[in-house]
């Protein structure tokens, strides 16, 4: 494997007699082997190191430890593929019991250290390929691929329209871009999406355009390559400019292409149509966080309560982050949180005139009026997404009339 790969990190949880030969072989292949003794040590390593490409885990020597380690790989927003090593006689039993993810693979004993290396390489290559329906297609050069890079995928969704979903997606993207982060904003609302129009980007290429041209010899391009660059530096891509002829947007291919796009930027923010369509559900499954804007009105609140219950059924409740829009409307945020049964992750105040003016000029509020209070709210949300600590000064401003209004906005 070429050394230009940047030595992808591979965590190894194997019996002591197997660790040495496997580590030596991976190191010779251009990987950075990181042996760990147990699931707890693996968890600590993953917390400290964010560039792990694959984990090799023994499921036989200490089954409970191996299963605990596998669970660590998928805890919270982590999605590290695993190569699970088992005895051939136990494969049927384990594969039937273990709820493996689509990126995971099994390797049976006896095995050679070289076979581990080739399987790890194959898993890395697969991570930069997208199935276009005829088989996997590489979406970037193997020589320049960064196997471990995984920008965050943030979906913006509410099953009810008119709650500020697109406004949130655009201005959060603009704020992260202004803070020096690489952002790709994807308009995945193929029915009523208007991100490009709101940003004054008429006539730009869409995914439907590109994918319909491929059978006639058109180039196979990544989402990063298809995207157009806004004057603010933000990368923008629409799936379609019309709700007609969107049959080419096969949900799993779109989700795969979005996953590949995460390797080129720090954040992919996807503005979704207000529905539970197969496309949306495919993107839900890949998302690290689902931002749920809600306005303080009964229809919007009921829609989020429904989403909360659906998310519970789909196993994604822990990824929902409630964003209270128009938070200065006079309705108690605490009452709204109680009604929905979720805490607010952030609060955005209302400034309709500024937002209308920005859209008319093809800009975001973040660009047009960086000192306005609503822009400060978007910047605070961006800081929280980035994991930055909240300034003490900002915390103190949250106390009004002797009581704390919010500890999260």
MIDRENZA-916341 format. One record per residue (C-alpha): x, y, z; residue number from 1. Coordinates in steps of 0.1 Angstrom, whole numbers, plus 5000, padded with zeros to 4 digits. Example, Ala and Ser with C-alpha at 12.3 -4.5 7.8 and 13.67 -1.06 7.14 Angstrom:
2
xx:yy:zz:num
5123:4955:5078:1
5137:4989:5071:2
//
This chain:
409
xx:yy:zz:num
5000:5000:5000:1
5014:5035:4991:2
5028:5055:5020:3
5008:5085:5007:4
4978:5071:5025:5
4990:5088:5057:6
4993:5056:5078:7
4956:5049:5086:8
4953:5038:5123:9
4940:5003:5130:10
4930:4993:5165:11
4938:4957:5174:12
4921:4936:5201:13
4935:4901:5197:14
4951:4875:5219:15
4986:4884:5230:16
5002:4857:5208:17
4985:4872:5176:18
4990:4909:5183:19
5027:4910:5173:20
5026:4893:5139:21
4994:4912:5129:22
5009:4945:5140:23
5041:4939:5121:24
5023:4930:5089:25
5000:4960:5092:26
5029:4983:5098:27
5047:4969:5068:28
5016:4976:5048:29
5016:5013:5057:30
4991:5012:5086:31
4996:5024:5122:32
4987:4994:5144:33
4973:5003:5179:34
4970:4973:5202:35
4946:4975:5231:36
4940:4950:5260:37
4903:4953:5265:38
4871:4972:5256:39
4878:4999:5282:40
4912:5007:5268:41
4897:5008:5233:42
4871:5033:5244:43
4898:5055:5259:44
4919:5053:5227:45
4889:5062:5205:46
4881:5092:5227:47
4917:5104:5223:48
4923:5095:5187:49
4898:5104:5160:50
4915:5090:5129:51
4909:5053:5134:52
4901:5036:5101:53
4893:5000:5112:54
4893:4979:5143:55
4903:4942:5144:56
4885:4925:5173:57
4886:4889:5186:58
4851:4876:5194:59
4862:4841:5207:60
4890:4844:5233:61
4869:4866:5256:62
4835:4869:5240:63
4820:4894:5264:64
4851:4917:5260:65
4850:4914:5222:66
4813:4922:5221:67
4818:4952:5245:68
4846:4964:5223:69
4824:4961:5192:70
4797:4982:5209:71
4823:5009:5217:72
4829:5013:5180:73
4793:5024:5174:74
4787:5044:5206:75
4774:5079:5202:76
4784:5093:5168:77
4813:5069:5162:78
4811:5046:5131:79
4844:5026:5129:80
4841:4995:5108:81
4852:4962:5125:82
4869:4931:5112:83
4856:4905:5136:84
4878:4874:5141:85
4860:4841:5150:86
4865:4804:5149:87
4849:4788:5118:88
4828:4764:5140:89
4812:4794:5158:90
4806:4817:5128:91
4770:4808:5122:92
4761:4812:5158:93
4779:4845:5163:94
4768:4861:5130:95
4732:4852:5138:96
4735:4867:5173:97
4757:4898:5165:98
4739:4928:5152:99
4768:4938:5128:100
4767:4969:5107:101
4770:4970:5070:102
4807:4981:5072:103
4817:4952:5094:104
4833:4919:5082:105
4841:4884:5096:106
4874:4866:5094:107
4876:4830:5105:108
4905:4812:5121:109
4930:4799:5112:110
4942:4831:5094:111
4975:4846:5084:112
4987:4880:5094:113
4989:4888:5057:114
4952:4880:5053:115
4944:4905:5080:116
4963:4931:5061:117
4945:4925:5028:118
4911:4925:5045:119
4919:4958:5062:120
4931:4973:5029:121
4899:4960:5012:122
4877:4976:5039:123
4895:5009:5035:124
4890:5009:4997:125
4854:5000:5001:126
4850:5030:5024:127
4857:5054:4995:128
4835:5036:4970:129
4799:5041:4961:130
4777:5015:4945:131
4761:5031:4914:132
4738:5001:4908:133
4763:4982:4886:134
4789:4977:4913:135
4812:4998:4936:136
4829:5028:4919:137
4858:5045:4935:138
4850:5081:4944:139
4885:5093:4950:140
4921:5084:4943:141
4934:5055:4964:142
4968:5072:4965:143
4954:5104:4980:144
4926:5089:5001:145
4923:5097:5038:146
4907:5065:5051:147
4901:5078:5086:148
4887:5112:5078:149
4850:5114:5086:150
4835:5149:5087:151
4803:5151:5107:152
4770:5145:5088:153
4742:5167:5101:154
4707:5163:5089:155
4682:5191:5093:156
4647:5177:5095:157
4611:5182:5108:158
4581:5164:5094:159
4563:5197:5092:160
4573:5225:5068:161
4576:5262:5076:162
4596:5258:5108:163
4629:5274:5095:164
4646:5242:5084:165
4663:5257:5053:166
4671:5290:5072:167
4688:5269:5099:168
4707:5247:5074:169
4720:5277:5054:170
4730:5299:5083:171
4746:5272:5104:172
4766:5262:5073:173
4776:5298:5067:174
4787:5302:5103:175
4808:5271:5103:176
4824:5282:5070:177
4832:5316:5085:178
4849:5299:5114:179
4873:5282:5090:180
4855:5248:5087:181
4850:5231:5053:182
4812:5227:5048:183
4792:5210:5021:184
4755:5220:5022:185
4733:5195:5004:186
4697:5204:4994:187
4680:5170:4996:188
4645:5184:4994:189
4636:5174:4959:190
4601:5188:4962:191
4602:5222:4977:192
4640:5228:4981:193
4652:5263:4975:194
4687:5265:4990:195
4704:5274:4956:196
4677:5300:4948:197
4680:5316:4983:198
4717:5319:4979:199
4714:5334:4944:200
4729:5304:4927:201
4707:5298:4897:202
4715:5272:4870:203
4740:5252:4890:204
4746:5215:4883:205
4725:5190:4903:206
4730:5154:4911:207
4701:5144:4889:208
4718:5162:4860:209
4751:5144:4866:210
4737:5109:4872:211
4714:5110:4842:212
4744:5119:4820:213
4765:5090:4833:214
4749:5063:4810:215
4758:5084:4780:216
4794:5087:4789:217
4792:5115:4814:218
4819:5116:4841:219
4814:5099:4875:220
4819:5128:4900:221
4818:5129:4938:222
4794:5153:4955:223
4824:5174:4964:224
4833:5177:4927:225
4797:5184:4917:226
4792:5212:4943:227
4792:5249:4934:228
4810:5274:4956:229
4790:5303:4970:230
4805:5337:4974:231
4809:5330:5011:232
4831:5300:5004:233
4804:5276:5013:234
4800:5245:4990:235
4764:5240:4979:236
4748:5210:4960:237
4712:5203:4952:238
4700:5168:4944:239
4676:5181:4919:240
4662:5214:4905:241
4628:5198:4899:242
4606:5171:4915:243
4603:5155:4881:244
4628:5128:4870:245
4642:5121:4904:246
4639:5083:4900:247
4677:5083:4894:248
4682:5093:4931:249
4684:5058:4945:250
4684:5063:4983:251
4713:5040:4992:252
4735:5055:4964:253
4727:5090:4976:254
4735:5081:5012:255
4767:5064:5000:256
4778:5095:4981:257
4770:5117:5011:258
4792:5094:5032:259
4821:5097:5008:260
4816:5135:5008:261
4824:5135:5045:262
4860:5127:5036:263
4865:5160:5019:264
4850:5185:5044:265
4845:5189:5081:266
4807:5190:5079:267
4781:5178:5055:268
4748:5195:5063:269
4717:5180:5046:270
4685:5199:5043:271
4657:5173:5041:272
4622:5173:5028:273
4595:5171:5055:274
4586:5134:5050:275
4597:5099:5061:276
4607:5089:5026:277
4631:5061:5018:278
4657:5087:5009:279
4653:5105:5042:280
4655:5073:5061:281
4687:5063:5043:282
4702:5096:5053:283
4689:5094:5089:284
4709:5061:5092:285
4741:5078:5081:286
4737:5110:5102:287
4758:5118:5132:288
4732:5143:5145:289
4697:5152:5134:290
4689:5189:5140:291
4652:5194:5146:292
4640:5230:5143:293
4606:5236:5160:294
4586:5268:5163:295
4564:5275:5193:296
4531:5265:5177:297
4509:5235:5182:298
4512:5219:5147:299
4550:5221:5149:300
4552:5207:5184:301
4529:5178:5175:302
4551:5170:5145:303
4582:5168:5167:304
4565:5146:5192:305
4556:5123:5164:306
4593:5124:5152:307
4605:5116:5187:308
4583:5085:5188:309
4594:5074:5152:310
4630:5080:5161:311
4626:5057:5192:312
4613:5030:5169:313
4642:5036:5143:314
4668:5036:5171:315
4680:5071:5164:316
4664:5090:5194:317
4698:5098:5208:318
4708:5117:5177:319
4679:5142:5178:320
4689:5177:5188:321
4660:5201:5193:322
4665:5237:5179:323
4639:5261:5192:324
4633:5286:5164:325
4617:5320:5171:326
4626:5315:5207:327
4618:5351:5216:328
4582:5348:5207:329
4569:5350:5243:330
4563:5312:5246:331
4583:5296:5275:332
4611:5274:5262:333
4608:5253:5293:334
4571:5247:5287:335
4579:5237:5251:336
4607:5213:5262:337
4583:5198:5287:338
4555:5193:5261:339
4579:5177:5236:340
4598:5157:5262:341
4632:5168:5249:342
4657:5194:5260:343
4666:5222:5236:344
4701:5219:5221:345
4701:5255:5209:346
4677:5285:5206:347
4674:5309:5176:348
4655:5341:5180:349
4634:5357:5153:350
4645:5383:5128:351
4622:5379:5098:352
4631:5412:5080:353
4668:5404:5080:354
4662:5369:5067:355
4640:5381:5039:356
4665:5408:5029:357
4694:5383:5029:358
4674:5359:5007:359
4666:5387:4983:360
4703:5394:4979:361
4714:5358:4977:362
4733:5358:5009:363
4729:5344:5044:364
4722:5365:5075:365
4756:5354:5088:366
4773:5372:5059:367
4750:5402:5058:368
4748:5412:5095:369
4774:5394:5116:370
4767:5416:5146:371
4729:5409:5148:372
4716:5388:5177:373
4701:5361:5155:374
4736:5356:5139:375
4751:5354:5174:376
4726:5325:5180:377
4738:5307:5148:378
4774:5312:5159:379
4767:5298:5193:380
4751:5268:5177:381
4781:5264:5154:382
4805:5266:5184:383
4785:5239:5202:384
4785:5217:5171:385
4823:5222:5169:386
4826:5212:5206:387
4839:5245:5218:388
4832:5255:5254:389
4806:5282:5260:390
4822:5315:5271:391
4816:5324:5307:392
4803:5358:5296:393
4777:5342:5275:394
4766:5321:5304:395
4761:5350:5326:396
4739:5368:5301:397
4714:5339:5303:398
4702:5351:5337:399
4672:5375:5335:400
4653:5388:5365:401
4671:5366:5389:402
4665:5333:5371:403
4682:5312:5344:404
4663:5313:5311:405
4685:5286:5295:406
4718:5269:5300:407
4720:5258:5264:408
4713:5287:5241:409
//
